[in-house]
Amino acid sequence: MKRISLFLLGAGLLLGACHQGQPASEKQAATATDSSQHGFPVITFDQETHDFGTVHEGEVVTYDFTFTNTGDAPLLITDAQASCGCTVPEWPREPIKPGQKGALKVSFNSAGKDGAQDKSISIKANTKDAFVPGPHILCNVIKGNGTTY
């Protein structure tokens, strides 16, 4: 009985020690990722998702996603594409210096849509990875009489 108790105690300590080491390795991975961005611009959005709530079909809604160049080189966005033709992104054409802010204006046209909508933007820029995921917009489109279809 003593052996079983000691075995379980030892196994518990071993597992606990393994678990304590996990966050440190995760921190090291995050640091490695951050340092691997050295020499490149990094686009960091203040808010990655915007929910318009309930939108009536045919309504066009717009939101400005602000971002900061948190890298150490000027950021140049060359393209931004939406997951659907009903969503149109507009981006600054001039370079955004390190530490400066910019805005990505996203317009959603709800014509012909109904129900829950989730549209995403992909950004092409001079970042380490040429394409980076951008923000999402969400909404629930209802028909003119106020009922959801």
C-alpha positions in Angstrom: 0.0 0.0 0.0 2.9 2.3 0.8 4.4 1.7 -2.6 1.2 2.6 -4.4 0.9 5.8 -2.4 4.5 6.7 -3.1 4.1 5.9 -6.8 1.0 8.1 -7.0 2.6 10.9 -5.2 5.7 10.7 -7.4 3.6 10.6 -10.5 1.6 13.6 -9.3 4.8 15.6 -8.7 6.2 14.6 -12.1 3.0 15.7 -13.9 2.9 18.9 -11.9 6.5 19.7 -12.9 5.7 19.0 -16.5 2.7 21.3 -16.4 4.7 24.2 -14.8 7.2 24.1 -17.6 4.5 24.5 -20.3 3.8 28.2 -19.9 7.6 29.0 -20.1 7.9 27.2 -23.4 4.9 29.0 -24.7 6.4 32.3 -23.6 9.6 31.3 -25.4 7.7 30.5 -28.6 5.9 33.9 -28.4 9.2 35.6 -27.9 10.7 33.7 -30.9 7.7 34.7 -33.0 8.0 38.4 -31.9 11.8 38.4 -32.7 11.2 36.7 -36.0 9.3 39.8 -37.1 12.4 42.0 -36.7 12.9 44.1 -39.8 9.3 43.8 -40.9 6.2 45.8 -40.4 3.5 44.2 -38.2 -0.2 45.2 -38.5 -2.0 45.0 -35.2 -5.8 45.8 -35.1 -7.3 47.6 -32.1 -10.4 45.4 -32.6 -10.5 42.3 -34.8 -14.3 41.9 -34.9 -17.2 44.3 -35.2 -20.8 43.2 -34.8 -23.3 45.5 -36.5 -26.1 43.7 -34.7 -29.4 43.7 -36.6 -29.4 45.1 -40.1 -32.3 45.5 -42.5 -31.9 43.9 -45.9 -30.7 46.5 -48.4 -28.9 48.6 -45.8 -25.2 49.4 -46.3 -23.2 49.6 -43.1 -19.6 50.8 -42.6 -17.0 50.4 -39.9 -13.4 51.7 -39.6 -11.0 49.2 -38.1 -8.1 51.1 -36.7 -4.7 49.4 -36.6 -1.1 50.2 -35.6 2.1 49.3 -37.3 3.8 47.6 -34.3 6.8 46.5 -36.4 10.0 48.3 -37.1 9.6 49.0 -40.8 7.0 51.1 -42.8 3.8 49.1 -43.5 2.5 49.2 -47.1 -0.8 47.5 -47.7 -1.1 46.6 -51.4 -4.4 44.8 -51.4 -7.3 43.9 -49.1 -9.9 41.3 -50.2 -13.2 40.4 -48.6 -14.6 36.9 -48.3 -17.7 38.0 -50.3 -18.4 40.6 -53.0 -21.0 42.2 -50.7 -18.1 43.5 -48.5 -15.7 46.2 -49.7 -12.5 47.1 -47.9 -10.7 50.4 -48.4 -7.2 50.8 -47.1 -4.6 53.6 -46.9 -2.4 53.7 -50.0 0.5 55.6 -48.3 3.0 53.7 -46.0 2.3 53.6 -42.3 5.5 54.3 -40.3 6.3 52.2 -37.2 4.2 53.3 -34.3 1.7 55.1 -36.5 -2.0 54.3 -36.8 -4.1 53.7 -39.9 -7.7 52.7 -40.7 -9.2 49.9 -42.8 -12.8 51.0 -43.8 -15.1 48.1 -44.4 -18.5 48.5 -46.0 -21.1 45.7 -46.1 -24.1 45.8 -48.5 -26.9 43.6 -47.1 -28.9 43.5 -50.3 -30.1 40.0 -51.1 -28.7 38.7 -47.7 -30.6 37.2 -44.8 -29.8 35.7 -41.5 -26.4 35.6 -39.8 -23.5 37.0 -41.7 -19.7 36.7 -41.0 -17.4 38.3 -43.5 -13.7 38.4 -43.2 -10.9 40.5 -44.8 -7.5 39.3 -46.0 -4.7 41.8 -46.3 -1.7 41.7 -48.6 1.2 43.8 -47.3 4.9 43.9 -47.1 4.8 42.0 -43.8 6.8 38.9 -43.1 3.9 36.8 -44.4 2.6 38.4 -47.6 -1.0 37.7 -46.7 -2.3 38.3 -43.2 -5.7 37.7 -41.8 -7.6 40.9 -41.2 -10.8 41.8 -39.2 -14.3 40.2 -39.4 -17.7 41.8 -39.5 -20.8 40.2 -38.1 -24.5 41.0 -38.4 -27.9 39.5 -38.6 -29.9 40.6 -41.7 -33.6 40.7 -41.5 -36.2 41.3 -44.2 -38.1 44.6 -44.4 -41.0 43.5 -42.2 -38.7 42.7 -39.2 -38.9 38.9 -39.3 -35.8 36.8 -39.7 -35.7 34.2 -42.5 
